[in-house]
Amino acid sequence: MKKIGVVLVSVLLLLVVATGCGKDPLVGRWENSDMESFYVFESNGEGMIGFFGIELEFEYEINEDSVTMTLVGEEAEEMAADGQNLTDIIVYEIKDDQLHIMGTVFTRAE
């Protein structure tokens, strides 16, 4: 009976590890060439947004159909000193390998 319990716990741990290994579909680089903008979401919860030659770093957390993004780095420190909000919650949708954010469509970059 003890052997069955050990095997069952091992199988459950394997399932937990296996389901956690899948890559989140948001991870990667997304571009919109018309607006000269991009998002990069790394698997470690860090990312970058770029628009019209400006690049800002952020940390993010995924919440079902939204992502909470907090700007970090030197630019963020300057923005905070000016009283600007550094955290935003953005609703997104991924369909047909396109990222839809606030009415703007981004395509996955290779």
PASEBA-1860 file (N, C-alpha, C; in nm, 3 decimals):
! residues 110
1> MKKIGVVL> 0.082/-0.119/0.000/0.000/0.000/0.000/0.086/0.126/0.000 ~ 0.199/0.121/0.075/0.289/0.236/0.081/0.350/0.262/-0.056 ~ 0.380/0.155/-0.131/0.436/0.168/-0.265/0.339/0.240/-0.358 ~ 0.212/0.207/-0.349/0.110/0.270/-0.434/0.103/0.419/-0.404 ~ 0.111/0.454/-0.276/0.108/0.596/-0.237/0.227/0.671/-0.293 ~ 0.346/0.612/-0.288/0.466/0.676/-0.342/0.454/0.692/-0.493 ~ 0.404/0.591/-0.562/0.386/0.598/-0.707/0.283/0.705/-0.742 ~ 0.174/0.710/-0.668/0.070/0.809/-0.693/0.123/0.951/-0.675
9> VSVLLLLV> 0.197/0.975/-0.567/0.255/1.107/-0.544/0.354/1.141/-0.655 ~ 0.433/1.046/-0.698/0.530/1.069/-0.806/0.460/1.108/-0.936 ~ 0.352/1.038/-0.967/0.276/1.067/-1.089/0.214/1.206/-1.081 ~ 0.158/1.241/-0.966/0.099/1.374/-0.949/0.204/1.483/-0.962 ~ 0.321/1.464/-0.904/0.429/1.562/-0.917/0.473/1.577/-1.062 ~ 0.481/1.465/-1.133/0.517/1.469/-1.275/0.415/1.547/-1.355 ~ 0.287/1.528/-1.326/0.182/1.602/-1.397/0.191/1.751/-1.369 ~ 0.217/1.788/-1.244/0.229/1.930/-1.209/0.347/1.992/-1.282
17> VATGCGKD> 0.459/1.926/-1.283/0.578/1.977/-1.353/0.553/1.985/-1.502 ~ 0.490/1.884/-1.560/0.467/1.882/-1.705/0.372/1.992/-1.748 ~ 0.268/2.019/-1.672/0.174/2.124/-1.711/0.236/2.262/-1.693 ~ 0.331/2.276/-1.604/0.396/2.405/-1.583/0.503/2.435/-1.686 ~ 0.541/2.337/-1.766/0.649/2.356/-1.862/0.602/2.416/-1.994 ~ 0.473/2.423/-2.017/0.423/2.476/-2.143/0.452/2.625/-2.155 ~ 0.485/2.668/-2.274/0.515/2.808/-2.299/0.385/2.886/-2.311 ~ 0.375/2.997/-2.237/0.257/3.081/-2.246/0.251/3.141/-2.385
25> PLVGRWEN> 0.134/3.145/-2.446/0.124/3.199/-2.583/0.160/3.347/-2.593 ~ 0.159/3.420/-2.482/0.194/3.562/-2.485/0.345/3.583/-2.499 ~ 0.424/3.484/-2.455/0.570/3.497/-2.457/0.620/3.507/-2.600 ~ 0.705/3.605/-2.625/0.764/3.625/-2.757/0.766/3.772/-2.794 ~ 0.801/3.798/-2.918/0.805/3.935/-2.969/0.686/3.958/-3.062 ~ 0.616/4.068/-3.041/0.499/4.105/-3.119/0.523/4.243/-3.179 ~ 0.494/4.258/-3.309/0.524/4.383/-3.378/0.402/4.437/-3.453 ~ 0.397/4.569/-3.463/0.300/4.637/-3.548/0.381/4.739/-3.628
33> SDMESFYV> 0.411/4.705/-3.753/0.499/4.790/-3.835/0.433/4.922/-3.872 ~ 0.300/4.925/-3.885/0.231/5.050/-3.919/0.250/5.156/-3.811 ~ 0.253/5.112/-3.686/0.267/5.206/-3.575/0.411/5.211/-3.522 ~ 0.501/5.139/-3.589/0.641/5.132/-3.545/0.650/5.098/-3.397 ~ 0.577/4.993/-3.357/0.573/4.956/-3.217/0.588/4.805/-3.199 ~ 0.627/4.767/-3.078/0.642/4.625/-3.047/0.628/4.601/-2.897 ~ 0.597/4.478/-2.864/0.601/4.426/-2.727/0.690/4.303/-2.728 ~ 0.768/4.286/-2.621/0.843/4.164/-2.600/0.805/4.113/-2.461
41> FESNGEGM> 0.758/3.989/-2.454/0.726/3.926/-2.327/0.820/3.807/-2.310 ~ 0.908/3.813/-2.211/1.000/3.704/-2.181/0.932/3.607/-2.084 ~ 0.977/3.484/-2.081/0.916/3.384/-1.994/0.943/3.409/-1.846 ~ 1.038/3.498/-1.815/1.072/3.526/-1.675/0.990/3.640/-1.615 ~ 0.888/3.688/-1.687/0.804/3.794/-1.635/0.856/3.934/-1.663 ~ 0.956/3.945/-1.748/1.009/4.075/-1.787/0.977/4.100/-1.933 ~ 0.978/4.227/-1.972/0.948/4.257/-2.111/0.992/4.396/-2.150 ~ 0.957/4.432/-2.272/0.992/4.563/-2.326/0.882/4.607/-2.421
49> IGFFGIEL> 0.855/4.736/-2.420/0.763/4.795/-2.516/0.841/4.900/-2.592 ~ 0.817/4.906/-2.722/0.883/5.005/-2.805/0.784/5.072/-2.896 ~ 0.797/5.204/-2.909/0.709/5.278/-3.000/0.782/5.404/-3.044 ~ 0.784/5.425/-3.175/0.846/5.543/-3.235/0.987/5.570/-3.183 ~ 1.066/5.464/-3.169/1.205/5.478/-3.126/1.228/5.482/-2.976 ~ 1.122/5.482/-2.897/1.134/5.481/-2.751/1.117/5.337/-2.703 ~ 1.204/5.293/-2.614/1.194/5.159/-2.559/1.188/5.167/-2.407 ~ 1.090/5.098/-2.348/1.073/5.096/-2.203/1.068/4.952/-2.154
57> EFEYEINE> 1.133/4.925/-2.042/1.132/4.792/-1.982/1.016/4.782/-1.884 ~ 0.962/4.660/-1.870/0.855/4.638/-1.773/0.864/4.498/-1.716 ~ 0.796/4.481/-1.604/0.772/4.349/-1.546/0.624/4.324/-1.561 ~ 0.586/4.198/-1.581/0.444/4.170/-1.605/0.398/4.045/-1.532 ~ 0.266/4.040/-1.514/0.200/3.924/-1.456/0.072/3.900/-1.535 ~ 0.052/3.777/-1.578/-0.066/3.742/-1.659/-0.181/3.704/-1.567 ~ -0.300/3.759/-1.597/-0.422/3.731/-1.522/-0.532/3.695/-1.622 ~ -0.544/3.570/-1.657/-0.644/3.521/-1.753/-0.640/3.599/-1.884
65> DSVTMTLV> -0.728/3.699/-1.903/-0.732/3.772/-2.031/-0.671/3.912/-2.020 ~ -0.596/3.937/-1.913/-0.530/4.067/-1.899/-0.387/4.046/-1.850 ~ -0.309/4.149/-1.865/-0.171/4.145/-1.818/-0.146/4.274/-1.740 ~ -0.089/4.260/-1.621/-0.052/4.375/-1.539/0.094/4.406/-1.568 ~ 0.119/4.526/-1.618/0.254/4.566/-1.655/0.298/4.683/-1.567 ~ 0.421/4.672/-1.515/0.479/4.778/-1.434/0.611/4.818/-1.496 ~ 0.624/4.944/-1.534/0.749/4.992/-1.593/0.860/4.988/-1.490 ~ 0.981/4.953/-1.535/1.100/4.948/-1.449/1.216/5.014/-1.523
73> GEEAEEMA> 1.324/5.037/-1.454/1.443/5.095/-1.517/1.451/5.245/-1.496 ~ 1.554/5.305/-1.555/1.581/5.448/-1.539/1.465/5.535/-1.584 ~ 1.411/5.506/-1.701/1.300/5.585/-1.751/1.181/5.581/-1.655 ~ 1.157/5.464/-1.597/1.046/5.450/-1.503/1.070/5.534/-1.378 ~ 1.194/5.538/-1.331/1.226/5.620/-1.214/1.198/5.767/-1.242 ~ 1.234/5.813/-1.361/1.209/5.951/-1.399/1.059/5.978/-1.407 ~ 0.983/5.883/-1.464/0.839/5.899/-1.475/0.774/5.902/-1.336 ~ 0.821/5.818/-1.245/0.767/5.815/-1.109/0.796/5.947/-1.038
81> ADGQNLTD> 0.914/6.002/-1.061/0.949/6.131/-0.999/0.856/6.241/-1.049 ~ 0.805/6.226/-1.171/0.711/6.323/-1.227/0.566/6.294/-1.185 ~ 0.548/6.191/-1.102/0.414/6.158/-1.053/0.332/6.072/-1.145 ~ 0.396/6.012/-1.246/0.321/5.928/-1.341/0.301/5.788/-1.285 ~ 0.189/5.726/-1.321/0.158/5.589/-1.281/0.244/5.493/-1.362 ~ 0.306/5.397/-1.296/0.395/5.303/-1.366/0.330/5.168/-1.393 ~ 0.211/5.144/-1.337/0.145/5.016/-1.352/0.015/5.033/-1.430 ~ -0.009/4.938/-1.521/-0.130/4.941/-1.601/-0.179/4.798/-1.621
89> IIVYEIKD> -0.308/4.781/-1.626/-0.368/4.651/-1.656/-0.425/4.659/-1.797 ~ -0.378/4.570/-1.883/-0.416/4.573/-2.024/-0.487/4.443/-2.060 ~ -0.606/4.455/-2.116/-0.680/4.338/-2.165/-0.624/4.302/-2.302 ~ -0.599/4.175/-2.323/-0.546/4.130/-2.452/-0.618/4.005/-2.498 ~ -0.601/3.976/-2.626/-0.654/3.853/-2.684/-0.556/3.806/-2.791 ~ -0.533/3.676/-2.793/-0.449/3.618/-2.898/-0.540/3.529/-2.983 ~ -0.547/3.563/-3.112/-0.624/3.479/-3.204/-0.555/3.482/-3.340 ~ -0.555/3.366/-3.404/-0.489/3.351/-3.534/-0.346/3.402/-3.530
97> DQLHIMGT> -0.275/3.373/-3.420/-0.135/3.412/-3.400/-0.116/3.564/-3.409 ~ -0.218/3.637/-3.367/-0.210/3.783/-3.359/-0.247/3.825/-3.217 ~ -0.175/3.925/-3.168/-0.200/3.980/-3.035/-0.283/4.107/-3.051 ~ -0.398/4.111/-2.986/-0.487/4.226/-2.993/-0.482/4.299/-2.858 ~ -0.434/4.422/-2.860/-0.425/4.505/-2.739/-0.486/4.641/-2.771 ~ -0.587/4.678/-2.696/-0.649/4.810/-2.708/-0.678/4.849/-2.854 ~ -0.734/4.756/-2.930/-0.772/4.785/-3.068/-0.657/4.781/-3.168 ~ -0.538/4.748/-3.122/-0.422/4.741/-3.210/-0.380/4.596/-3.227
105> VFTRAE> -0.348/4.556/-3.349/-0.310/4.419/-3.378/-0.158/4.411/-3.396 ~ -0.098/4.317/-3.325/0.044/4.290/-3.334/0.063/4.148/-3.387 ~ 0.158/4.128/-3.475/0.187/3.994/-3.527/0.313/3.942/-3.462 ~ 0.317/3.810/-3.446/0.433/3.746/-3.384/0.553/3.758/-3.476 ~ 0.663/3.807/-3.422/0.787/3.818/-3.498/0.865/3.688/-3.487 ~ 0.935/3.653/-3.589/1.015/3.531/-3.589/1.145/3.548/-3.518
END
